[in-house]
Amino acid sequence: MELNSAQLEAFFAVAKNMNFTRAAEQLHVTQSALSQRIAKLEDELGTTLFIRDRTSIRLTEAGELVLRYCQFNQSAETELLTKLKSSKEDLAGVLRVGGFSSINRSLVIPALKNVMIKNPRLSIQILTKEITEIPRLLTTSEAEYIFTTKKSLSTDIENVFLGYEDSVQVKLKKAPNVEIYLDHDENDTTTRDYFLQNKISFKPLTIRYLDDIYGLIDGVKNGYGKAILPLHLIQHESSLEIVEPKWVLKAPVYLQFFNQPFHRNVHSIFVDEVKAYFRDKLRQEK
């Protein structure tokens, strides 16, 4: 059995746009022709790739597998064409990376500095999401690599332990010690987890929400309240002080990606650079 390239192209366009109309316009075909290609691909594979309702569509588990196949092929093709057209040994293609706010800016970007400078044909997309949203980036192929705090139990996913992100309770120096805490949003459990992990009663006067980790740092520096912040982000902030140094919220950090029979050339370089940089910045021992 061979997969039809036109049908795969139709599927890939719909999966990327999650919209049949936009995908048809992108491919310069009618929506009817596009739908027929998708239907034929589903018949060939003997499975449903999209779940459709009145207002939206979403990928099935089989659809997610086909999407990963399409994205891998696209990246491999880009890398091959670049090598053939260039006399240099440049890396090429796109790195799609997902992570959370406290590490993307402070660790992921500097970890890849040398790789990005030395390889001008290599593109990158870095997505910042809440911890609970990150695993889905991998399963929907929005990202090839994710950084998260929970080890995957799936045999299809490889976990690379990078170290522990230690967070402490921080306040503005000379600010009154009022039980006002800052979090990302109402679903953020960081402050509660900090008190629970250290077996301390949590009775806040007020909780204020400032969206991301850098909003929390700025909030503490401006006297909005206290926050549980990663040590690697605040250790050089002279205006801040740690309330109880012995109380720490410990979170493991993992790099995750799907196991593949073979990886692109950029894979081993990416993983090695990340491992070296993170392990130099994060605590390794339990």
matplotlib code that plots the C-alpha trace (Angstrom):
import matplotlib.pyplot as plt

x = [0.0, 1.2, -0.1, -1.4, 0.6, -2.4, -4.5, -1.8, -1.3, -5.1, -5.0, -1.9, -3.5, -6.7, -4.8, -2.6, -5.5, -8.2, -10.5, -11.6, -12.4, -8.9, -7.2, -9.1, -8.1, -4.5, -4.4, -6.4, -9.1, -12.8, -13.9, -15.8, -12.6, -10.7, -13.3, -13.2, -9.4, -9.7, -12.5, -10.5, -7.5, -9.7, -11.0, -7.5, -6.4, -9.6, -9.9, -11.4, -8.8, -11.1, -14.0, -16.4, -19.2, -21.2, -18.6, -15.2, -13.1, -10.4, -7.9, -8.5, -5.7, -5.0, -5.1, -2.5, -0.2, -0.7, 0.0, 3.3, 4.2, 3.5, 5.4, 8.4, 8.4, 8.2, 11.2, 13.2, 12.6, 13.6, 16.8, 17.6, 17.0, 19.1, 22.0, 21.8, 21.6, 24.3, 28.0, 28.0, 27.1, 24.3, 21.5, 18.1, 14.4, 12.3, 12.6, 9.2, 9.6, 7.1, 7.7, 6.6, 7.4, 10.0, 12.4, 11.7, 13.2, 15.9, 17.1, 15.8, 16.7, 20.3, 20.8, 20.3, 22.3, 25.3, 23.1, 21.0, 24.0, 26.0, 23.0, 21.3, 19.1, 17.6, 14.3, 12.7, 9.3, 9.1, 5.7, 5.0, 2.1, 0.8, 2.1, -1.2, -1.3, 2.2, 1.7, -0.9, 1.6, 3.5, 0.4, -1.0, 2.5, 2.4, 5.8, 8.5, 10.0, 8.5, 9.8, 7.5, 7.5, 5.8, 7.4, 5.5, 4.5, 4.0, 6.4, 6.2, 7.7, 11.3, 12.0, 15.3, 15.7, 17.3, 17.3, 15.2, 13.7, 13.7, 11.3, 11.2, 9.0, 10.2, 9.2, 10.4, 13.0, 11.6, 8.1, 5.5, 5.2, 1.5, 0.0, -0.7, 0.4, 0.9, 0.0, -0.4, -4.2, -7.0, -5.9, -2.3, -1.5, 2.2, 1.6, -0.6, 1.8, 4.7, 2.9, 1.6, 5.1, 6.5, 3.6, 2.6, -0.9, -1.8, -4.1, -3.7, -5.3, -5.4, -4.2, -3.4, -3.0, -0.3, -0.3, 3.3, 6.5, 7.9, 4.7, 5.1, 8.7, 7.7, 4.7, 7.0, 9.5, 6.7, 5.3, 2.2, 2.8, 4.9, 5.4, 6.9, 9.6, 12.4, 15.8, 17.5, 15.4, 15.7, 19.2, 20.6, 17.7, 19.1, 15.8, 14.2, 14.7, 13.8, 11.4, 12.4, 15.4, 14.8, 11.3, 11.6, 9.1, 11.0, 9.9, 11.7, 12.2, 12.0, 12.7, 10.3, 9.9, 8.5, 10.8, 11.6, 13.3, 15.7, 16.0, 17.0, 20.6, 19.6, 18.1, 21.3, 22.8, 19.6, 19.3, 23.0, 23.0, 19.9, 21.2, 24.5, 23.0, 20.2, 22.3, 24.7, 21.8, 19.5, 20.1, 20.8, 20.6, 17.4]
y = [0.0, 3.5, 6.7, 9.1, 12.4, 14.6, 13.0, 13.5, 17.1, 17.7, 16.1, 18.1, 21.4, 20.7, 19.5, 22.6, 25.0, 23.0, 24.5, 23.0, 26.4, 27.9, 24.6, 24.5, 28.1, 27.3, 24.4, 26.2, 23.5, 23.4, 22.5, 19.5, 18.2, 18.6, 16.7, 13.9, 13.6, 13.3, 10.8, 8.7, 8.8, 7.7, 4.8, 3.8, 3.8, 2.2, 4.8, 8.2, 11.1, 14.0, 14.3, 16.9, 18.8, 21.9, 24.4, 22.7, 19.7, 17.9, 15.1, 11.5, 9.5, 8.1, 11.6, 12.7, 9.9, 10.9, 14.5, 13.5, 11.6, 14.6, 17.0, 14.6, 14.2, 18.0, 18.6, 15.8, 17.1, 20.7, 19.3, 17.2, 20.1, 22.5, 20.0, 19.5, 23.2, 24.3, 23.7, 24.1, 21.5, 23.7, 22.2, 23.0, 22.7, 23.8, 23.1, 23.2, 23.5, 23.9, 24.8, 26.8, 30.5, 30.0, 28.1, 29.1, 32.6, 31.9, 28.4, 27.2, 30.3, 30.6, 26.8, 27.0, 30.1, 28.5, 26.2, 29.0, 31.3, 28.6, 27.5, 30.4, 28.0, 26.5, 27.9, 27.6, 28.0, 28.3, 28.0, 29.1, 27.4, 26.5, 23.2, 21.5, 22.4, 21.3, 17.5, 18.1, 20.1, 16.8, 14.6, 17.2, 17.7, 21.4, 20.8, 18.1, 18.6, 19.7, 20.7, 19.6, 18.7, 15.3, 12.1, 10.5, 6.9, 6.3, 3.8, 6.0, 9.0, 9.4, 11.3, 13.1, 14.3, 17.7, 18.6, 20.1, 23.6, 24.8, 27.5, 29.6, 32.1, 35.6, 39.1, 42.7, 43.7, 45.9, 45.3, 44.3, 40.6, 40.4, 37.1, 38.3, 36.0, 36.3, 33.5, 33.1, 32.6, 31.0, 27.5, 28.0, 25.7, 26.7, 28.6, 25.9, 23.2, 25.0, 25.0, 21.5, 20.1, 21.8, 20.7, 24.3, 25.7, 28.0, 30.9, 33.7, 37.1, 37.7, 36.1, 38.3, 37.1, 38.5, 35.9, 34.8, 34.3, 37.6, 39.3, 37.7, 38.9, 42.4, 42.2, 41.2, 44.0, 46.5, 45.4, 43.6, 40.7, 37.5, 34.8, 31.3, 31.9, 29.7, 30.3, 30.5, 33.5, 35.6, 34.8, 38.0, 40.3, 42.5, 44.0, 40.7, 38.4, 34.7, 34.4, 30.9, 29.5, 26.0, 25.8, 24.8, 23.7, 21.0, 20.3, 17.9, 19.2, 16.7, 17.1, 14.8, 13.7, 10.8, 7.8, 7.5, 4.8, 7.6, 11.3, 14.3, 15.5, 18.4, 16.1, 14.9, 18.4, 19.9, 17.3, 17.5, 21.3, 21.3, 18.7, 20.4, 23.9, 22.7, 20.4, 23.3, 25.6, 23.2, 21.1, 17.4, 15.5, 14.7]
z = [0.0, -0.9, 0.5, -2.1, -2.1, -3.1, -0.3, 2.2, 1.1, 1.6, 5.0, 6.1, 5.0, 6.9, 10.0, 10.1, 9.6, 11.4, 8.8, 5.4, 3.8, 4.5, 3.5, 0.2, -0.5, 0.4, -2.1, -4.8, -4.9, -4.2, -0.7, -2.3, -4.0, -0.7, 1.2, -1.3, -1.0, 2.8, 2.5, 0.1, 2.4, 5.3, 3.2, 2.2, 5.8, 7.1, 9.9, 10.7, 10.8, 11.8, 14.2, 12.8, 14.5, 13.7, 14.9, 14.8, 13.8, 15.7, 15.0, 16.1, 17.6, 14.1, 12.7, 15.1, 13.9, 10.3, 11.1, 12.8, 9.6, 7.4, 9.6, 9.8, 6.0, 5.5, 7.8, 6.3, 2.8, 3.8, 5.3, 2.2, -0.3, 1.8, 1.8, -1.9, -2.7, -0.2, -0.2, 3.6, 6.1, 7.5, 9.5, 8.0, 8.6, 11.5, 15.2, 16.9, 20.7, 23.4, 27.1, 30.1, 30.8, 33.5, 31.2, 27.6, 27.9, 30.6, 29.5, 26.2, 24.1, 25.5, 25.3, 21.5, 20.9, 19.3, 17.1, 15.8, 15.1, 13.3, 11.2, 9.4, 7.4, 10.6, 11.7, 15.1, 16.6, 20.4, 22.0, 25.6, 27.3, 30.7, 32.1, 31.6, 27.9, 27.0, 26.5, 23.9, 21.8, 21.2, 20.5, 18.0, 16.4, 17.2, 18.7, 18.1, 21.5, 24.7, 28.2, 31.0, 34.7, 34.4, 33.1, 30.3, 30.9, 27.1, 25.5, 22.4, 24.1, 25.4, 28.6, 29.1, 32.7, 32.8, 36.5, 39.2, 39.0, 42.6, 43.5, 46.7, 48.4, 47.5, 48.6, 48.1, 50.6, 53.4, 52.2, 54.9, 55.3, 54.3, 53.1, 49.6, 46.9, 43.1, 40.7, 36.9, 36.9, 38.8, 37.6, 38.7, 41.7, 42.2, 45.5, 46.9, 45.8, 47.5, 50.9, 50.4, 49.6, 52.7, 54.9, 55.8, 56.3, 53.4, 54.4, 51.9, 52.6, 48.8, 45.6, 42.6, 39.0, 36.7, 33.8, 33.4, 35.3, 34.4, 35.4, 38.8, 39.1, 38.2, 40.6, 43.5, 42.6, 42.7, 46.0, 44.8, 47.1, 47.5, 44.9, 44.5, 42.0, 40.5, 42.0, 38.7, 37.8, 40.9, 42.4, 40.9, 41.8, 44.5, 45.4, 46.4, 49.4, 50.0, 52.9, 54.0, 52.2, 53.5, 52.1, 48.4, 45.7, 43.7, 40.2, 37.8, 34.2, 31.3, 27.6, 25.7, 22.1, 20.2, 19.6, 15.9, 13.8, 12.8, 13.6, 11.5, 11.8, 14.0, 16.6, 18.4, 18.3, 19.8, 22.5, 23.5, 23.6, 25.8, 28.2, 28.6, 29.3, 31.5, 33.6, 34.3, 35.4, 37.3, 40.4, 39.4, 42.7, 44.6]

ax = plt.figure().add_subplot(projection="3d")
ax.plot(x, y, z, "-o")
ax.set_aspect("equal")
plt.show()
